[in-house]
Amino acid sequence: MMSRILGIETSCDETAAAVVADGLAILSNVVASQIELHRQYGGVFPEIASRQHVLSIVPVIRQAMAEASVDWSDLTAVAVTHGPGLAGALLVGVNAAKGLALGRNLPLIGINHLEGHVYANWLITEGSSAPQIAFPVVCLIVSGGHTELILMSDHGQYQRLGGTIDDAAGEAFDKVARILGLGYPGGPVIQATAENGKPDAFPLPRAWLGESYDFSFSGLKTAVLRIVEKYEDKALPPQTPDKRSRRLTSQEPPILRGALSMPNIAASFQEAVVDVLTEKTCRAAKEFGAKQIILSGGVAANAVLRQEVRNRAPVPVVCPPVYLCSDNAAMIAAAAHRHWMRGETSGWDLDVVPNLKLTHNTTPKQETQENAG
């Protein structure tokens, strides 16, 4: 069944709209970023994000329709992210999608943001053919707000293997970049800083959490903070104001930058995060008989993570191009195509769910035991 779906994404700080054909071909993909607005805060300021979405949503949708060279009569449905994400930001997208769908008499399809990230891997990019993905696959979804390990047995069939119990991987990148005074967003700046560093320069901890597939990066972040404080204690005079207070409310770099090798600490931190993500993902692929591994989410743009998973994986690895790793609406439209094919649409009572889960919190082993009983 052929489709042309308008996707809308406003879960965090990107206002995005796209038109995708048959869940594969990107006819347009427009993203209005708010990075410069939030840079001064070292992270996303929710109220500012919501207000900017209100200003950007109509121009972004109009541009997406124009670039796709489609009219409203050419569309099959309107899809929108309704969770997880920032409540105020999600409301802008959902209400815009409802108005368009109702006004143009089109089906409305609410999409889970995490599922959208997964379906970025199905999109055809310039110069490539449709990806050949064989089930079951293990999906690692890593971004500023999420770190999830999912077993996907078919389209629409997900089982959560594990996730973060504190900081998401992308959140840890942002916080450590802030501690080091490197700027925002943390992922790209830490990767760039780490290029000339030694990954084994600092023996940073890994939270393996036994045999579980859960993740924890809070302790790693604290370990980096302690190293920075150690160097600062040697470099700063006694009358200096509280260092942690200054560092967490300012983008000024640490005074000791010359004493502490920024490339080395950045590389050591990046290696610690990548090591845990890679090890657990590859172990899950072996345990659950996955035929492929899928990477998705903003942190999946990290070159070290992509290469390390490919080097250590027991099965082929699929990951979207870097520009489709961050939040975009093409992935929302791609996911919506599968729902539309199954006849799954949303009612006008569709609401935002800031903590929306992709699956219930059980593992395949637990389900098997429960069903057997």
FENJONOR-V429124 format. One line per field, one symbol per residue. ss: DSSP state (2 for helix, 1 for strand, 0 for the rest). phi: phi as a letter, one per 40 degrees, with the letter a starting at -180 (. if undefined). psi: psi as a letter, one per 20 degrees, with the letter a starting at -180 (. if undefined). A space follows every 10 residues. Layout:
ss = ???
phi = ???
psi = ???
This chain:
ss = 0001111110 0001111111 1000111111 1110222222 2000022222 2222222222 2222222200 0222001111 1110002222 2222222222 2222001111 1122222222 2201000000 0000001111 1100001111 1111001111 1111000022 2222222222 0000022222 2222000000 0000000000 0000100222 2222222222 2222200000 0022222200 0000000000 0222222222 2222222222 2222222000 0111110222 2022222222 2200011110 0222000002 2222222222 2000010000 0000000000 0002222222 220
phi = .cabbcbbba cbbbcbaabb cfgbcccaab bbcbdcccdc cgiccdccdc ccddccccdc ccccccccfb bcccccabba cbicicdccc cccccccccc cccbfbcbbc bcdccddccc ccccbdgbbc cbbbccbcbb bbacbabbbb cbcacgbbbc ciacbaccdc ccdcccccdc gchbccdccc ccccdbbbcb cbcccbccfg ccbcbabccc dcccdccccc ccdcbbcdcc cdccdcccba cccdccdccc ccdccccccd ccccdcdccc cccccccbgc cabbbagdcc cccccdcccc cbccbdbbac ddccccdacc ccccccdccc ccgcbbcccd bcbdbdccac cbbdcccccc ccc
psi = pqqoppqppl hdjpoqqqpp pkjgpohqnp poqjghhihh ijrpoggggg hhgghhgghg gghggghilq rhiiqhrpqq pjrrapghgh hggghggggg gghjlqqpop pphhhgggih iiqprpjrrp qoppqqqppo opahiqopop ooirpjoqpp hraqidprgh hgggghhggi kiaqqhghhg gghihjrohj hpmqqpnhlc jrjrqpjghg ghhgghgghg hhhhhqqhip rpgggghijq jpqqhjhhhp oghghghggg hgghgggggh ghhhhghjkq hrppqrrhii iphggggggh hiqirqppqr qgijgrprih hghghhghgg hjkorqrijp rqnhkpqhrq mrqhghgggg hh.
